[in-house]
Amino acid sequence: MWFKNLQLYRLPKNWKIEATELDERLARFTLQGCSATDPRSMGWVPPRDGGTLIHSANQQWLLALGVEEKLLPATIVKRFASDRAKEIEEAEGRRVGRRELRELQEQMTLELLPRAFIRRRTTHGWIDRANGWLVIDTASPAKAEEFLEHLRQSLDSLPARLVKVLQSPSAAMTGWVAAGEAPAGFTLDQDLELRSPEKATVRYANHPLEGEEIRQHIADGKIVTRLAMTWSDRISFVLNDLLQIKRLAFLDLLKEQSEGQAENEAERFDIDFTLMTGEVAQLLEELLAALGGEAPSAP
């Protein structure tokens, strides 16, 4: 279980909820699957096949939100509705108006939904209660909000908030690139995006960052909005100006630690999850420190 993207939210440290209570609440909102006429269904599923709704290891909790969606493109619905409209016009000798055409599209949607293919996806979230983290594995803010909202509904309330730091990620990253020096424990990699106040964007991929050309962009007023970095020779990632971490990659040195330690898939899942959460918690602590620390939350 290795996350690829991190959407970061703060929880109160030692949040007053136990795994048994959380499991009971999630059990009321499990994925039921789409009925014949449902375009979409959402609910909690076990993070590991055959497991429980909360996978717990070393006081770290892993949750999984399952979403089923019917694949029914609007172009297909419009085509069937248009064909039906032509049949009506030919049979009744009259023109089908816009309002009636919209009603035909709604009717076609209901008729076609039972035959539509179903796509299923899963979004994972990790709760580190001791350190006060809720981390969602997605590159999409919309999917992160979807996960948060369903968790909020399941628990009636959820004291999660976005992480705010004292120094903006853009200002910090721009300073690191301009100086050609990463904060302690990190190295700068070779992917970079800069943006001007007029929204003009310059991107570099697999390109050395120490060239004069990049410094000139910064001197001209561009700021860094995406920067590839590596932490402690163990995890590489891309940080953006919204404090989102993407393209997370656990380097071979780290993954090798889990090789040969597990006797079965269940043990392997536990070991990978424990390694991942331990390393990412330390990465987040050092990254926040490099950004000046967290801004105090509003009272």
N, C-alpha and C positions, 0 to 999 in steps of 0.2 A: 504494500500500500504506500505508494509514493505520490504525493501531490505534485501537480504541474504548475498551478497558479495559486496565488494567495490573495484573497480579499480579506482585509484585516478589520476586526471589530474587537472592542474592549468589553469585557465583562467585569463586574466587581470581583476582586480577588477573593477566593474561597466562597464563591457564590453559594447561597444557602439552598441547594437542591441536591438530593441524593440520586444515584443512578436508578434505584428501584422506583422512585417517584417519577423520574423523567421517563423511564420505560413504560410505566403505566399510562402516562399522559400521551405518549406517542402512539401507544397501542390503540387509542381511540380514533386515530387519524391515519391508518395504514392505507396503502394503495389498493384500491378495489378494482382497478381496471376500467376501461371504457365500456359503457353499455352500447347497445346498437345505435342510439341517437346522440350519445355524448361525444362532442368533438375533442374533449380533453379530460384527463383525470390525473390527480396528484395525491401522493401520500407517502408515508414512511415505509421503507423496505430494509431488510437486513443488509448491513454493509458487506457481509461475507455470506456466501451461499450456505444455507443451513444454520446460520447463526441467529443471534437475537437482534432486536432493533438497535440496541446500543452495544457496540463492540468496545469493551473496556480492557485497557492494559496499562499498568502502572499509573492508575488514576487519570489516564487520558481516555476521552470518550470519542468514538467515531460514529457519526450518524450518516444516513443516506436517504435522500429525497428522490423518490421515483416519479417520473412524469411520463404518461402515455398520451400521444397526440395522434389524431386521425390525419392522414395525409390526403387532403382534398383541395387541390389547387383551385383558386378562384377562376382561372381560365376554363377549367373543366365545367364548373358550375354554370358559368356564363354561356358556354357552348350548348349545354343541355337545355338551359332556359331559353336560349335563342331558338333552338330546334322546336321546343314546345310552343313558343310564341308563333312560329311559322305555321305549325299545325292548326292552331286556333284561328289565325288569319285566313287560312285556306278553307277551313271548315265553316267559319261563321261570316266570312266576307267583311271583316272589319280589322282595323289596325289596333294592335296591342300597345297601350300607352306605357309611360315610364313607371307609373305606380304599379300597374299590373305586372310589368316585367320584373320589378323588385320582388313582388310577391311570388312570382314564378321561381326566381332565384332562391328564395327562402324555402320554397317547396322542394326544389331540386336538391338543396343541401340536405334536407331531412331524408329524402329518398336515397341519396348517394352515400350518406354517412355509414350505414350498415355494411357497405361493400368496400369502404376505404381501407387502405393498409394502415397499420398501427406502428408508429415509431416510439420506441421507449428509450429514455435517457435517464441517467442517474447523476445527481450532484451530491458530493460528499462534503461534510462539515466536521471539523474537529474542535472539541471543547477541551481547553486546558484550564480547569477550574482553579488550580493552585496559582497559576501565573496570570489568570484573568484574560484568556484569549478565546475568541471564537473566530476560527479561520475557515473560510469556504474555498473549496478547490474549483474555481472557475475564472475564466478571463472576462466574463460578461457581468457587468454590474447589475443588469436586469435579472440574470439567473441568481446572483447573490441575494438580491432583494426578494426574489421569489422564495428562496430558501428561508430567509429571515422571517418573511411574512407568515409562512406556513408554521415555522417554529413558534412564532408569537401567538398564532391562533391555537396551537396545540397546548401552550402553557398559560394562555390567557394574558400573560405579559412577559416581556423579555428585556432585561436591562442592558441591551447591547448598544454600543455607539461606535461611530467611526473613530479611528485613531487620529489624533492631531498632534503634530510635533512643533517644537519651537522654531525650527528653521525649515522653510519650505523645501521640499525635495528639489525643485528646480534650482533654487539658489545654491543649495549644497552641491548638487551635481555640476552646475556650471563652475563653481569654485574649484572642485576637484579636477575637472578637465582642464581648466585654464592653468592650474598649477602643475598639471601632469602628475598628480599624486593623489592616491586614494587614501581614505582614512585607515587607521591602524586595523589590521586584520583583513583588509580587503585589497583586491587588485582591480584595476580598470581593464576591461576586455576591449573588443574591437567593433562593437556595434553602438551606434550613437544617433540620436535625432536632435536637431536644433530647430528653434522656431523664432521668427522675428515678431515684433509687436504687430506687424501687418499680417501675421499668420503664414508668411512664407516659410516653407519647411525644407530643411536639408537633412538627408539621411546618409549615414555611412554604414556599410556592412563589411565585416572582415577587413577593416581598414585601421592602420595604426593611428592612435589618437594624439601622438606627440607632434604632429606636423604644424607648421606655421599657418597653414590654410585654416585649420580649425580654430586656432587662437584668434585669427583675424575675424572669423564669423562672430566670435564672442565679443571682440572689441567693437564690432559694428552693431552690437546690441542684441544679438540672438542669445537665447537661453536654452539650456539643455532640458529636454522634456522626456527623453528615454536614454538609459545608459546601461550597457551590459557590464556586469561585475562578477567577481568570484570571491566567495568568503572562505578564508582559511584553507584554501586548496581542496575544499570538500563539496561546496555547493555553488553552482553558477546560476545566474538569474538576470533578469532585466527589470530595473526599477524605473517607474515613470513618475510624472509630476503629480499624480493623484495618490501617491504612496501605495500603488498597486505593484505586486511582484508577479512577474510573468516569466514563462519559459524556464521554470525551475528545473534544474537538472542536478541530480545527486551523482557526484563523480565516482569513478570506479573504486577509488580508495575507500569510500564509505560503503558502497554496496558489497564490497568484498568481505566486510565484517559480518554480513549476514549469511554468506555462503557456507554451507556445510554445518550450520548450527541447528538446523531444523530437521526433525525426523518425518514430518508430514506437512501438508499444505496449511493446516490450521496453525501449527507452530511457526511456519515461515511467515504467515500473515501477521502474527503477533510480533515477531522479531522485527520485521520491516516497519511495522507501525510504531513500535517503541523507538527504533533508531531514528525514524523520520521525525517524530515529535520532539525527541530530545535535541536533535541537531537544529531543527527549525526554531525551537524556542530560544536557543542560544544565539542563532543568527538574528532573530528579531530583536533580542536584547541589545546586541552590539550595533545593529543598524539604527535603532532608535537613538542610542547614545551618539552615533556619528551625526545624527540630524538634530543634535542639541537637546535631546530628551523630549519627553511628552509635555505638551501644554496642559496646564491644570484644567480639569473639567469644570464646567459651570456648576455653581452650587444648586 
